[in-house]
């Protein structure tokens, strides 16, 4: 897991100290699992299995966030407005 600590300057000029467990890295790329060469029958089965896995993970994640009262703490930060960045792998 990657913990990123930084100062964030908002559009209104206010500055806050932040500590974020990074879920998505800023990128200009589309990232995903390439299923272009997969046979249609396998693809249909994979999509169902993958959806069930993602749904189970989402449910478990939402429960964990609720347990720690973090359900409304998902944020997006513009890298250009970040300074004094410290990264720690935990």
PDB file of N, CA, C and O in Angstrom:
ATOM      1  N   UNK A   1       0.845  -1.162   0.000  1.00  0.00           N
ATOM      2  CA  UNK A   1       0.000   0.000   0.000  1.00  0.00           C
ATOM      3  C   UNK A   1       0.897   1.234   0.000  1.00  0.00           C
ATOM      4  O   UNK A   1       2.007   1.214   0.533  1.00  0.00           O
ATOM      5  N   UNK A   2       0.399   2.300  -0.605  1.00  0.00           N
ATOM      6  CA  UNK A   2       1.181   3.523  -0.722  1.00  0.00           C
ATOM      7  C   UNK A   2       0.479   4.659   0.022  1.00  0.00           C
ATOM      8  O   UNK A   2      -0.659   5.008  -0.290  1.00  0.00           O
ATOM      9  N   UNK A   3       1.173   5.231   1.011  1.00  0.00           N
ATOM     10  CA  UNK A   3       0.685   6.383   1.754  1.00  0.00           C
ATOM     11  C   UNK A   3       1.369   7.619   1.193  1.00  0.00           C
ATOM     12  O   UNK A   3       2.598   7.675   1.135  1.00  0.00           O
ATOM     13  N   UNK A   4       0.586   8.612   0.778  1.00  0.00           N
ATOM     14  CA  UNK A   4       1.125   9.852   0.233  1.00  0.00           C
ATOM     15  C   UNK A   4       0.696  10.992   1.155  1.00  0.00           C
ATOM     16  O   UNK A   4      -0.495  11.211   1.374  1.00  0.00           O
ATOM     17  N   UNK A   5       1.670  11.709   1.686  1.00  0.00           N
ATOM     18  CA  UNK A   5       1.401  12.865   2.537  1.00  0.00           C
ATOM     19  C   UNK A   5       1.840  14.112   1.778  1.00  0.00           C
ATOM     20  O   UNK A   5       2.889  14.114   1.134  1.00  0.00           O
ATOM     21  N   UNK A   6       1.030  15.181   1.855  1.00  0.00           N
ATOM     22  CA  UNK A   6       1.337  16.389   1.096  1.00  0.00           C
ATOM     23  C   UNK A   6       0.530  17.570   1.614  1.00  0.00           C
ATOM     24  O   UNK A   6      -0.426  17.411   2.373  1.00  0.00           O
ATOM     25  N   UNK A   7       0.940  18.759   1.183  1.00  0.00           N
ATOM     26  CA  UNK A   7       0.160  19.973   1.403  1.00  0.00           C
ATOM     27  C   UNK A   7      -0.644  20.179   0.131  1.00  0.00           C
ATOM     28  O   UNK A   7      -0.121  20.018  -0.972  1.00  0.00           O
ATOM     29  N   UNK A   8      -1.918  20.536   0.280  1.00  0.00           N
ATOM     30  CA  UNK A   8      -2.783  20.716  -0.877  1.00  0.00           C
ATOM     31  C   UNK A   8      -3.352  22.122  -0.888  1.00  0.00           C
ATOM     32  O   UNK A   8      -3.949  22.576   0.089  1.00  0.00           O
ATOM     33  N   UNK A   9      -3.158  22.805  -2.012  1.00  0.00           N
ATOM     34  CA  UNK A   9      -3.679  24.159  -2.160  1.00  0.00           C
ATOM     35  C   UNK A   9      -4.942  24.105  -3.011  1.00  0.00           C
ATOM     36  O   UNK A   9      -4.897  23.734  -4.184  1.00  0.00           O
ATOM     37  N   UNK A  10      -6.062  24.476  -2.413  1.00  0.00           N
ATOM     38  CA  UNK A  10      -7.349  24.459  -3.106  1.00  0.00           C
ATOM     39  C   UNK A  10      -7.482  25.693  -3.999  1.00  0.00           C
ATOM     40  O   UNK A  10      -6.692  26.631  -3.897  1.00  0.00           O
ATOM     41  N   UNK A  11      -8.478  25.683  -4.864  1.00  0.00           N
ATOM     42  CA  UNK A  11      -8.724  26.789  -5.786  1.00  0.00           C
ATOM     43  C   UNK A  11      -8.964  28.105  -5.041  1.00  0.00           C
ATOM     44  O   UNK A  11      -8.649  29.176  -5.559  1.00  0.00           O
ATOM     45  N   UNK A  12      -9.522  28.028  -3.825  1.00  0.00           N
ATOM     46  CA  UNK A  12      -9.794  29.248  -3.050  1.00  0.00           C
ATOM     47  C   UNK A  12      -8.554  29.770  -2.332  1.00  0.00           C
ATOM     48  O   UNK A  12      -8.622  30.780  -1.631  1.00  0.00           O
ATOM     49  N   UNK A  13      -7.409  29.082  -2.504  1.00  0.00           N
ATOM     50  CA  UNK A  13      -6.155  29.517  -1.890  1.00  0.00           C
ATOM     51  C   UNK A  13      -5.871  28.900  -0.540  1.00  0.00           C
ATOM     52  O   UNK A  13      -4.759  29.042  -0.030  1.00  0.00           O
ATOM     53  N   UNK A  14      -6.833  28.220   0.059  1.00  0.00           N
ATOM     54  CA  UNK A  14      -6.603  27.591   1.361  1.00  0.00           C
ATOM     55  C   UNK A  14      -5.685  26.372   1.195  1.00  0.00           C
ATOM     56  O   UNK A  14      -5.711  25.692   0.169  1.00  0.00           O
ATOM     57  N   UNK A  15      -4.887  26.117   2.217  1.00  0.00           N
ATOM     58  CA  UNK A  15      -3.927  25.016   2.181  1.00  0.00           C
ATOM     59  C   UNK A  15      -4.236  24.063   3.324  1.00  0.00           C
ATOM     60  O   UNK A  15      -4.513  24.491   4.445  1.00  0.00           O
ATOM     61  N   UNK A  16      -4.187  22.743   3.028  1.00  0.00           N
ATOM     62  CA  UNK A  16      -4.417  21.752   4.078  1.00  0.00           C
ATOM     63  C   UNK A  16      -3.374  20.647   3.972  1.00  0.00           C
ATOM     64  O   UNK A  16      -2.878  20.354   2.884  1.00  0.00           O
ATOM     65  N   UNK A  17      -3.044  20.039   5.103  1.00  0.00           N
ATOM     66  CA  UNK A  17      -2.159  18.877   5.138  1.00  0.00           C
ATOM     67  C   UNK A  17      -3.008  17.643   4.904  1.00  0.00           C
ATOM     68  O   UNK A  17      -4.074  17.496   5.503  1.00  0.00           O
ATOM     69  N   UNK A  18      -2.543  16.758   4.038  1.00  0.00           N
ATOM     70  CA  UNK A  18      -3.303  15.550   3.689  1.00  0.00           C
ATOM     71  C   UNK A  18      -2.440  14.305   3.835  1.00  0.00           C
ATOM     72  O   UNK A  18      -1.225  14.356   3.641  1.00  0.00           O
ATOM     73  N   UNK A  19      -3.072  13.193   4.177  1.00  0.00           N
ATOM     74  CA  UNK A  19      -2.456  11.869   4.192  1.00  0.00           C
ATOM     75  C   UNK A  19      -3.445  10.950   3.493  1.00  0.00           C
ATOM     76  O   UNK A  19      -4.569  10.774   3.962  1.00  0.00           O
ATOM     77  N   UNK A  20      -3.034  10.364   2.375  1.00  0.00           N
ATOM     78  CA  UNK A  20      -3.951   9.614   1.514  1.00  0.00           C
ATOM     79  C   UNK A  20      -3.381   8.233   1.209  1.00  0.00           C
ATOM     80  O   UNK A  20      -2.218   8.113   0.827  1.00  0.00           O
ATOM     81  N   UNK A  21      -4.189   7.199   1.375  1.00  0.00           N
ATOM     82  CA  UNK A  21      -3.829   5.873   0.879  1.00  0.00           C
ATOM     83  C   UNK A  21      -4.192   5.870  -0.603  1.00  0.00           C
ATOM     84  O   UNK A  21      -5.371   5.916  -0.956  1.00  0.00           O
ATOM     85  N   UNK A  22      -3.190   5.818  -1.463  1.00  0.00           N
ATOM     86  CA  UNK A  22      -3.405   5.959  -2.900  1.00  0.00           C
ATOM     87  C   UNK A  22      -4.143   4.747  -3.477  1.00  0.00           C
ATOM     88  O   UNK A  22      -3.728   3.602  -3.292  1.00  0.00           O
ATOM     89  N   UNK A  23      -5.242   5.024  -4.177  1.00  0.00           N
ATOM     90  CA  UNK A  23      -6.002   3.982  -4.859  1.00  0.00           C
ATOM     91  C   UNK A  23      -5.805   4.060  -6.367  1.00  0.00           C
ATOM     92  O   UNK A  23      -5.767   3.032  -7.043  1.00  0.00           O
ATOM     93  N   UNK A  24      -5.679   5.269  -6.895  1.00  0.00           N
ATOM     94  CA  UNK A  24      -5.522   5.478  -8.325  1.00  0.00           C
ATOM     95  C   UNK A  24      -4.364   6.441  -8.537  1.00  0.00           C
ATOM     96  O   UNK A  24      -4.328   7.518  -7.941  1.00  0.00           O
ATOM     97  N   UNK A  25      -3.416   6.053  -9.388  1.00  0.00           N
ATOM     98  CA  UNK A  25      -2.278   6.899  -9.708  1.00  0.00           C
ATOM     99  C   UNK A  25      -2.636   7.776 -10.895  1.00  0.00           C
ATOM    100  O   UNK A  25      -3.201   7.284 -11.872  1.00  0.00           O
ATOM    101  N   UNK A  26      -2.318   9.080 -10.832  1.00  0.00           N
ATOM    102  CA  UNK A  26      -2.597   9.932 -11.998  1.00  0.00           C
ATOM    103  C   UNK A  26      -1.950   9.351 -13.248  1.00  0.00           C
ATOM    104  O   UNK A  26      -0.795   8.927 -13.215  1.00  0.00           O
ATOM    105  N   UNK A  27      -2.692   9.331 -14.348  1.00  0.00           N
ATOM    106  CA  UNK A  27      -2.189   8.699 -15.564  1.00  0.00           C
ATOM    107  C   UNK A  27      -2.899   9.252 -16.791  1.00  0.00           C
ATOM    108  O   UNK A  27      -4.016   9.763 -16.706  1.00  0.00           O
ATOM    109  N   UNK A  28      -2.241   9.141 -17.915  1.00  0.00           N
ATOM    110  CA  UNK A  28      -2.867   9.516 -19.185  1.00  0.00           C
ATOM    111  C   UNK A  28      -3.219   8.264 -19.981  1.00  0.00           C
ATOM    112  O   UNK A  28      -3.637   8.355 -21.136  1.00  0.00           O
ATOM    113  N   UNK A  29      -3.053   7.111 -19.375  1.00  0.00           N
ATOM    114  CA  UNK A  29      -3.273   5.837 -20.057  1.00  0.00           C
ATOM    115  C   UNK A  29      -4.578   5.172 -19.643  1.00  0.00           C
ATOM    116  O   UNK A  29      -5.052   5.354 -18.521  1.00  0.00           O
ATOM    117  N   UNK A  30      -5.148   4.408 -20.549  1.00  0.00           N
ATOM    118  CA  UNK A  30      -6.244   3.508 -20.222  1.00  0.00           C
ATOM    119  C   UNK A  30      -5.595   2.214 -19.735  1.00  0.00           C
ATOM    120  O   UNK A  30      -4.752   1.643 -20.428  1.00  0.00           O
ATOM    121  N   UNK A  31      -5.979   1.758 -18.563  1.00  0.00           N
ATOM    122  CA  UNK A  31      -5.394   0.543 -18.016  1.00  0.00           C
ATOM    123  C   UNK A  31      -6.487  -0.484 -17.765  1.00  0.00           C
ATOM    124  O   UNK A  31      -7.571  -0.148 -17.289  1.00  0.00           O
ATOM    125  N   UNK A  32      -6.197  -1.722 -18.086  1.00  0.00           N
ATOM    126  CA  UNK A  32      -7.174  -2.765 -17.856  1.00  0.00           C
ATOM    127  C   UNK A  32      -6.687  -4.109 -18.353  1.00  0.00           C
ATOM    128  O   UNK A  32      -5.539  -4.252 -18.776  1.00  0.00           O
ATOM    129  N   UNK A  33      -7.555  -5.076 -18.300  1.00  0.00           N
ATOM    130  CA  UNK A  33      -7.249  -6.434 -18.732  1.00  0.00           C
ATOM    131  C   UNK A  33      -7.679  -6.568 -20.181  1.00  0.00           C
ATOM    132  O   UNK A  33      -8.857  -6.397 -20.496  1.00  0.00           O
ATOM    133  N   UNK A  34      -6.738  -6.872 -21.067  1.00  0.00           N
ATOM    134  CA  UNK A  34      -7.014  -6.989 -22.500  1.00  0.00           C
ATOM    135  C   UNK A  34      -7.595  -8.371 -22.793  1.00  0.00           C
ATOM    136  O   UNK A  34      -6.909  -9.385 -22.670  1.00  0.00           O
ATOM    137  N   UNK A  35      -8.857  -8.393 -23.178  1.00  0.00           N
ATOM    138  CA  UNK A  35      -9.540  -9.657 -23.480  1.00  0.00           C
ATOM    139  C   UNK A  35      -9.792  -9.820 -24.980  1.00  0.00           C
ATOM    140  O   UNK A  35     -10.634 -10.616 -25.396  1.00  0.00           O
ATOM    141  N   UNK A  36      -9.056  -9.062 -25.779  1.00  0.00           N
ATOM    142  CA  UNK A  36      -9.259  -9.059 -27.233  1.00  0.00           C
ATOM    143  C   UNK A  36      -9.162 -10.442 -27.863  1.00  0.00           C
ATOM    144  O   UNK A  36      -9.927 -10.765 -28.772  1.00  0.00           O
ATOM    145  N   UNK A  37      -8.236 -11.252 -27.393  1.00  0.00           N
ATOM    146  CA  UNK A  37      -7.981 -12.562 -28.009  1.00  0.00           C
ATOM    147  C   UNK A  37      -8.739 -13.707 -27.347  1.00  0.00           C
ATOM    148  O   UNK A  37      -8.560 -14.867 -27.717  1.00  0.00           O
ATOM    149  N   UNK A  38      -9.573 -13.389 -26.382  1.00  0.00           N
ATOM    150  CA  UNK A  38     -10.273 -14.419 -25.622  1.00  0.00           C
ATOM    151  C   UNK A  38     -11.462 -14.956 -26.419  1.00  0.00           C
ATOM    152  O   UNK A  38     -12.221 -14.169 -26.984  1.00  0.00           O
ATOM    153  N   UNK A  39     -11.641 -16.278 -26.477  1.00  0.00           N
ATOM    154  CA  UNK A  39     -12.822 -16.836 -27.139  1.00  0.00           C
ATOM    155  C   UNK A  39     -14.107 -16.323 -26.492  1.00  0.00           C
ATOM    156  O   UNK A  39     -14.152 -16.107 -25.281  1.00  0.00           O
ATOM    157  N   UNK A  40     -15.136 -16.132 -27.286  1.00  0.00           N
ATOM    158  CA  UNK A  40     -16.390 -15.541 -26.819  1.00  0.00           C
ATOM    159  C   UNK A  40     -16.982 -16.320 -25.645  1.00  0.00           C
ATOM    160  O   UNK A  40     -17.470 -15.718 -24.689  1.00  0.00           O
ATOM    161  N   UNK A  41     -16.945 -17.640 -25.707  1.00  0.00           N
ATOM    162  CA  UNK A  41     -17.522 -18.450 -24.619  1.00  0.00           C
ATOM    163  C   UNK A  41     -16.766 -18.220 -23.313  1.00  0.00           C
ATOM    164  O   UNK A  41     -17.375 -18.076 -22.253  1.00  0.00           O
ATOM    165  N   UNK A  42     -15.447 -18.186 -23.396  1.00  0.00           N
ATOM    166  CA  UNK A  42     -14.626 -17.940 -22.203  1.00  0.00           C
ATOM    167  C   UNK A  42     -14.863 -16.524 -21.683  1.00  0.00           C
ATOM    168  O   UNK A  42     -14.924 -16.300 -20.474  1.00  0.00           O
ATOM    169  N   UNK A  43     -14.996 -15.572 -22.608  1.00  0.00           N
ATOM    170  CA  UNK A  43     -15.227 -14.184 -22.221  1.00  0.00           C
ATOM    171  C   UNK A  43     -16.521 -14.059 -21.424  1.00  0.00           C
ATOM    172  O   UNK A  43     -16.551 -13.388 -20.392  1.00  0.00           O
ATOM    173  N   UNK A  44     -17.574 -14.690 -21.889  1.00  0.00           N
ATOM    174  CA  UNK A  44     -18.867 -14.619 -21.205  1.00  0.00           C
ATOM    175  C   UNK A  44     -18.758 -15.157 -19.782  1.00  0.00           C
ATOM    176  O   UNK A  44     -19.299 -14.565 -18.849  1.00  0.00           O
ATOM    177  N   UNK A  45     -18.067 -16.264 -19.617  1.00  0.00           N
ATOM    178  CA  UNK A  45     -17.885 -16.846 -18.279  1.00  0.00           C
ATOM    179  C   UNK A  45     -16.989 -15.950 -17.419  1.00  0.00           C
ATOM    180  O   UNK A  45     -17.271 -15.722 -16.243  1.00  0.00           O
ATOM    181  N   UNK A  46     -15.905 -15.445 -18.022  1.00  0.00           N
ATOM    182  CA  UNK A  46     -14.980 -14.576 -17.294  1.00  0.00           C
ATOM    183  C   UNK A  46     -15.687 -13.327 -16.778  1.00  0.00           C
ATOM    184  O   UNK A  46     -15.487 -12.930 -15.630  1.00  0.00           O
ATOM    185  N   UNK A  47     -16.509 -12.707 -17.619  1.00  0.00           N
ATOM    186  CA  UNK A  47     -17.202 -11.474 -17.234  1.00  0.00           C
ATOM    187  C   UNK A  47     -18.084 -11.708 -16.011  1.00  0.00           C
ATOM    188  O   UNK A  47     -18.109 -10.880 -15.101  1.00  0.00           O
ATOM    189  N   UNK A  48     -18.796 -12.811 -15.981  1.00  0.00           N
ATOM    190  CA  UNK A  48     -19.649 -13.126 -14.831  1.00  0.00           C
ATOM    191  C   UNK A  48     -18.797 -13.336 -13.580  1.00  0.00           C
ATOM    192  O   UNK A  48     -19.091 -12.774 -12.525  1.00  0.00           O
ATOM    193  N   UNK A  49     -17.735 -14.149 -13.696  1.00  0.00           N
ATOM    194  CA  UNK A  49     -16.862 -14.421 -12.545  1.00  0.00           C
ATOM    195  C   UNK A  49     -16.175 -13.147 -12.058  1.00  0.00           C
ATOM    196  O   UNK A  49     -16.084 -12.906 -10.854  1.00  0.00           O
ATOM    197  N   UNK A  50     -15.695 -12.336 -12.995  1.00  0.00           N
ATOM    198  CA  UNK A  50     -14.992 -11.108 -12.629  1.00  0.00           C
ATOM    199  C   UNK A  50     -15.946 -10.120 -11.956  1.00  0.00           C
ATOM    200  O   UNK A  50     -15.572  -9.464 -10.984  1.00  0.00           O
ATOM    201  N   UNK A  51     -17.156 -10.013 -12.459  1.00  0.00           N
ATOM    202  CA  UNK A  51     -18.151  -9.121 -11.862  1.00  0.00           C
ATOM    203  C   UNK A  51     -18.482  -9.556 -10.435  1.00  0.00           C
ATOM    204  O   UNK A  51     -18.598  -8.720  -9.539  1.00  0.00           O
ATOM    205  N   UNK A  52     -18.634 -10.875 -10.226  1.00  0.00           N
ATOM    206  CA  UNK A  52     -18.916 -11.374  -8.877  1.00  0.00           C
ATOM    207  C   UNK A  52     -17.763 -11.068  -7.928  1.00  0.00           C
ATOM    208  O   UNK A  52     -17.985 -10.681  -6.780  1.00  0.00           O
ATOM    209  N   UNK A  53     -16.531 -11.242  -8.408  1.00  0.00           N
ATOM    210  CA  UNK A  53     -15.353 -10.944  -7.600  1.00  0.00           C
ATOM    211  C   UNK A  53     -15.300  -9.463  -7.245  1.00  0.00           C
ATOM    212  O   UNK A  53     -15.065  -9.107  -6.090  1.00  0.00           O
ATOM    213  N   UNK A  54     -15.520  -8.597  -8.239  1.00  0.00           N
ATOM    214  CA  UNK A  54     -15.489  -7.148  -8.001  1.00  0.00           C
ATOM    215  C   UNK A  54     -16.613  -6.728  -7.047  1.00  0.00           C
ATOM    216  O   UNK A  54     -16.401  -5.878  -6.182  1.00  0.00           O
ATOM    217  N   UNK A  55     -17.797  -7.312  -7.197  1.00  0.00           N
ATOM    218  CA  UNK A  55     -18.920  -6.990  -6.302  1.00  0.00           C
ATOM    219  C   UNK A  55     -18.632  -7.408  -4.859  1.00  0.00           C
ATOM    220  O   UNK A  55     -18.942  -6.677  -3.919  1.00  0.00           O
ATOM    221  N   UNK A  56     -18.039  -8.585  -4.695  1.00  0.00           N
ATOM    222  CA  UNK A  56     -17.693  -9.061  -3.348  1.00  0.00           C
ATOM    223  C   UNK A  56     -16.630  -8.155  -2.727  1.00  0.00           C
ATOM    224  O   UNK A  56     -16.709  -7.817  -1.546  1.00  0.00           O
ATOM    225  N   UNK A  57     -15.644  -7.767  -3.524  1.00  0.00           N
ATOM    226  CA  UNK A  57     -14.599  -6.877  -3.025  1.00  0.00           C
ATOM    227  C   UNK A  57     -15.191  -5.513  -2.659  1.00  0.00           C
ATOM    228  O   UNK A  57     -14.847  -4.944  -1.624  1.00  0.00           O
ATOM    229  N   UNK A  58     -16.073  -4.997  -3.502  1.00  0.00           N
ATOM    230  CA  UNK A  58     -16.701  -3.705  -3.240  1.00  0.00           C
ATOM    231  C   UNK A  58     -17.520  -3.757  -1.946  1.00  0.00           C
ATOM    232  O   UNK A  58     -17.442  -2.847  -1.121  1.00  0.00           O
ATOM    233  N   UNK A  59     -18.292  -4.811  -1.777  1.00  0.00           N
ATOM    234  CA  UNK A  59     -19.098  -4.956  -0.558  1.00  0.00           C
ATOM    235  C   UNK A  59     -18.211  -5.009   0.686  1.00  0.00           C
ATOM    236  O   UNK A  59     -18.507  -4.366   1.693  1.00  0.00           O
ATOM    237  N   UNK A  60     -17.128  -5.773   0.611  1.00  0.00           N
ATOM    238  CA  UNK A  60     -16.216  -5.878   1.751  1.00  0.00           C
ATOM    239  C   UNK A  60     -15.531  -4.534   2.021  1.00  0.00           C
ATOM    240  O   UNK A  60     -15.355  -4.146   3.176  1.00  0.00           O
ATOM    241  N   UNK A  61     -15.147  -3.830   0.960  1.00  0.00           N
ATOM    242  CA  UNK A  61     -14.509  -2.521   1.111  1.00  0.00           C
ATOM    243  C   UNK A  61     -15.466  -1.530   1.746  1.00  0.00           C
ATOM    244  O   UNK A  61     -15.084  -0.803   2.664  1.00  0.00           O
ATOM    245  N   UNK A  62     -16.705  -1.489   1.272  1.00  0.00           N
ATOM    246  CA  UNK A  62     -17.685  -0.549   1.823  1.00  0.00           C
ATOM    247  C   UNK A  62     -17.979  -0.851   3.297  1.00  0.00           C
ATOM    248  O   UNK A  62     -18.183   0.068   4.090  1.00  0.00           O
ATOM    249  N   UNK A  63     -18.000  -2.130   3.661  1.00  0.00           N
ATOM    250  CA  UNK A  63     -18.215  -2.494   5.059  1.00  0.00           C
ATOM    251  C   UNK A  63     -17.038  -2.030   5.910  1.00  0.00           C
ATOM    252  O   UNK A  63     -17.235  -1.489   6.998  1.00  0.00           O
ATOM    253  N   UNK A  64     -15.810  -2.238   5.421  1.00  0.00           N
ATOM    254  CA  UNK A  64     -14.633  -1.802   6.158  1.00  0.00           C
ATOM    255  C   UNK A  64     -14.628  -0.280   6.331  1.00  0.00           C
ATOM    256  O   UNK A  64     -14.323   0.219   7.414  1.00  0.00           O
ATOM    257  N   UNK A  65     -14.964   0.456   5.271  1.00  0.00           N
ATOM    258  CA  UNK A  65     -15.037   1.915   5.363  1.00  0.00           C
ATOM    259  C   UNK A  65     -16.098   2.343   6.376  1.00  0.00           C
ATOM    260  O   UNK A  65     -15.882   3.285   7.139  1.00  0.00           O
ATOM    261  N   UNK A  66     -17.235   1.660   6.386  1.00  0.00           N
ATOM    262  CA  UNK A  66     -18.296   1.964   7.355  1.00  0.00           C
ATOM    263  C   UNK A  66     -17.819   1.671   8.774  1.00  0.00           C
ATOM    264  O   UNK A  66     -18.084   2.446   9.692  1.00  0.00           O
ATOM    265  N   UNK A  67     -17.115   0.552   8.956  1.00  0.00           N
ATOM    266  CA  UNK A  67     -16.610   0.183  10.279  1.00  0.00           C
ATOM    267  C   UNK A  67     -15.691   1.256  10.852  1.00  0.00           C
ATOM    268  O   UNK A  67     -15.652   1.458  12.066  1.00  0.00           O
ATOM    269  N   UNK A  68     -14.952   1.942   9.986  1.00  0.00           N
ATOM    270  CA  UNK A  68     -14.012   2.972  10.423  1.00  0.00           C
ATOM    271  C   UNK A  68     -14.534   4.385  10.156  1.00  0.00           C
ATOM    272  O   UNK A  68     -13.772   5.349  10.240  1.00  0.00           O
ATOM    273  N   UNK A  69     -15.812   4.517   9.838  1.00  0.00           N
ATOM    274  CA  UNK A  69     -16.448   5.808   9.587  1.00  0.00           C
ATOM    275  C   UNK A  69     -15.716   6.607   8.501  1.00  0.00           C
ATOM    276  O   UNK A  69     -15.460   7.801   8.659  1.00  0.00           O
ATOM    277  N   UNK A  70     -15.385   5.929   7.399  1.00  0.00           N
ATOM    278  CA  UNK A  70     -14.666   6.563   6.285  1.00  0.00           C
ATOM    279  C   UNK A  70     -15.454   6.521   4.978  1.00  0.00           C
ATOM    280  O   UNK A  70     -14.882   6.766   3.916  1.00  0.00           O
ATOM    281  N   UNK A  71     -16.750   6.216   5.029  1.00  0.00           N
ATOM    282  CA  UNK A  71     -17.540   6.056   3.800  1.00  0.00           C
ATOM    283  C   UNK A  71     -17.582   7.308   2.933  1.00  0.00           C
ATOM    284  O   UNK A  71     -17.759   7.202   1.719  1.00  0.00           O
ATOM    285  N   UNK A  72     -17.425   8.475   3.517  1.00  0.00           N
ATOM    286  CA  UNK A  72     -17.499   9.709   2.727  1.00  0.00           C
ATOM    287  C   UNK A  72     -16.144  10.399   2.613  1.00  0.00           C
ATOM    288  O   UNK A  72     -16.086  11.610   2.400  1.00  0.00           O
ATOM    289  N   UNK A  73     -15.046   9.641   2.751  1.00  0.00           N
ATOM    290  CA  UNK A  73     -13.714  10.242   2.731  1.00  0.00           C
ATOM    291  C   UNK A  73     -12.937  10.004   1.435  1.00  0.00           C
ATOM    292  O   UNK A  73     -11.730  10.246   1.405  1.00  0.00           O
ATOM    293  N   UNK A  74     -13.578   9.546   0.379  1.00  0.00           N
ATOM    294  CA  UNK A  74     -12.885   9.384  -0.901  1.00  0.00           C
ATOM    295  C   UNK A  74     -12.671  10.769  -1.494  1.00  0.00           C
ATOM    296  O   UNK A  74     -13.613  11.557  -1.582  1.00  0.00           O
ATOM    297  N   UNK A  75     -11.450  11.074  -1.899  1.00  0.00           N
ATOM    298  CA  UNK A  75     -11.119  12.389  -2.437  1.00  0.00           C
ATOM    299  C   UNK A  75     -10.288  12.249  -3.710  1.00  0.00           C
ATOM    300  O   UNK A  75      -9.649  11.223  -3.941  1.00  0.00           O
ATOM    301  N   UNK A  76     -10.309  13.305  -4.535  1.00  0.00           N
ATOM    302  CA  UNK A  76      -9.453  13.411  -5.718  1.00  0.00           C
ATOM    303  C   UNK A  76      -8.627  14.684  -5.568  1.00  0.00           C
ATOM    304  O   UNK A  76      -9.160  15.741  -5.230  1.00  0.00           O
ATOM    305  N   UNK A  77      -7.325  14.579  -5.820  1.00  0.00           N
ATOM    306  CA  UNK A  77      -6.422  15.712  -5.686  1.00  0.00           C
ATOM    307  C   UNK A  77      -5.693  15.943  -7.006  1.00  0.00           C
ATOM    308  O   UNK A  77      -5.279  14.989  -7.664  1.00  0.00           O
ATOM    309  N   UNK A  78      -5.537  17.193  -7.388  1.00  0.00           N
ATOM    310  CA  UNK A  78      -4.789  17.556  -8.585  1.00  0.00           C
ATOM    311  C   UNK A  78      -3.301  17.598  -8.236  1.00  0.00           C
ATOM    312  O   UNK A  78      -2.908  18.379  -7.370  1.00  0.00           O
ATOM    313  N   UNK A  79      -2.469  16.792  -8.877  1.00  0.00           N
ATOM    314  CA  UNK A  79      -1.041  16.772  -8.554  1.00  0.00           C
ATOM    315  C   UNK A  79      -0.385  18.153  -8.645  1.00  0.00           C
ATOM    316  O   UNK A  79       0.538  18.446  -7.885  1.00  0.00           O
ATOM    317  N   UNK A  80      -0.845  18.993  -9.554  1.00  0.00           N
ATOM    318  CA  UNK A  80      -0.260  20.332  -9.704  1.00  0.00           C
ATOM    319  C   UNK A  80      -0.477  21.201  -8.468  1.00  0.00           C
ATOM    320  O   UNK A  80       0.227  22.193  -8.282  1.00  0.00           O
ATOM    321  N   UNK A  81      -1.428  20.845  -7.635  1.00  0.00           N
ATOM    322  CA  UNK A  81      -1.733  21.637  -6.444  1.00  0.00           C
ATOM    323  C   UNK A  81      -1.166  21.001  -5.166  1.00  0.00           C
ATOM    324  O   UNK A  81      -1.490  21.422  -4.056  1.00  0.00           O
ATOM    325  N   UNK A  82      -0.314  19.982  -5.340  1.00  0.00           N
ATOM    326  CA  UNK A  82       0.294  19.298  -4.205  1.00  0.00           C
ATOM    327  C   UNK A  82       1.742  19.771  -4.037  1.00  0.00           C
ATOM    328  O   UNK A  82       2.442  20.021  -5.019  1.00  0.00           O
ATOM    329  N   UNK A  83       2.181  19.891  -2.772  1.00  0.00           N
ATOM    330  CA  UNK A  83       3.574  20.233  -2.500  1.00  0.00           C
ATOM    331  C   UNK A  83       4.030  19.482  -1.256  1.00  0.00           C
ATOM    332  O   UNK A  83       3.225  18.879  -0.547  1.00  0.00           O
ATOM    333  N   UNK A  84       5.334  19.530  -1.004  1.00  0.00           N
ATOM    334  CA  UNK A  84       5.917  18.842   0.157  1.00  0.00           C
ATOM    335  C   UNK A  84       5.450  17.387   0.218  1.00  0.00           C
ATOM    336  O   UNK A  84       4.990  16.922   1.261  1.00  0.00           O
ATOM    337  N   UNK A  85       5.571  16.679  -0.893  1.00  0.00           N
ATOM    338  CA  UNK A  85       5.063  15.303  -1.017  1.00  0.00           C
ATOM    339  C   UNK A  85       6.036  14.318  -0.390  1.00  0.00           C
ATOM    340  O   UNK A  85       7.234  14.339  -0.672  1.00  0.00           O
ATOM    341  N   UNK A  86       5.503  13.459   0.464  1.00  0.00           N
ATOM    342  CA  UNK A  86       6.273  12.368   1.080  1.00  0.00           C
ATOM    343  C   UNK A  86       5.524  11.068   0.771  1.00  0.00           C
ATOM    344  O   UNK A  86       4.311  10.985   0.967  1.00  0.00           O
ATOM    345  N   UNK A  87       6.238  10.072   0.294  1.00  0.00           N
ATOM    346  CA  UNK A  87       5.622   8.789  -0.049  1.00  0.00           C
ATOM    347  C   UNK A  87       6.225   7.706   0.819  1.00  0.00           C
ATOM    348  O   UNK A  87       7.442   7.621   0.977  1.00  0.00           O
ATOM    349  N   UNK A  88       5.354   6.876   1.381  1.00  0.00           N
ATOM    350  CA  UNK A  88       5.783   5.770   2.218  1.00  0.00           C
ATOM    351  C   UNK A  88       5.028   4.522   1.786  1.00  0.00           C
ATOM    352  O   UNK A  88       3.805   4.551   1.648  1.00  0.00           O
ATOM    353  N   UNK A  89       5.745   3.436   1.574  1.00  0.00           N
ATOM    354  CA  UNK A  89       5.091   2.164   1.243  1.00  0.00           C
ATOM    355  C   UNK A  89       4.860   1.416   2.558  1.00  0.00           C
ATOM    356  O   UNK A  89       5.801   1.116   3.292  1.00  0.00           O
ATOM    357  N   UNK A  90       3.588   1.123   2.837  1.00  0.00           N
ATOM    358  CA  UNK A  90       3.240   0.498   4.118  1.00  0.00           C
ATOM    359  C   UNK A  90       2.607  -0.858   3.913  1.00  0.00           C
ATOM    360  O   UNK A  90       2.252  -1.527   4.884  1.00  0.00           O
TER     361      UNK A  90
END
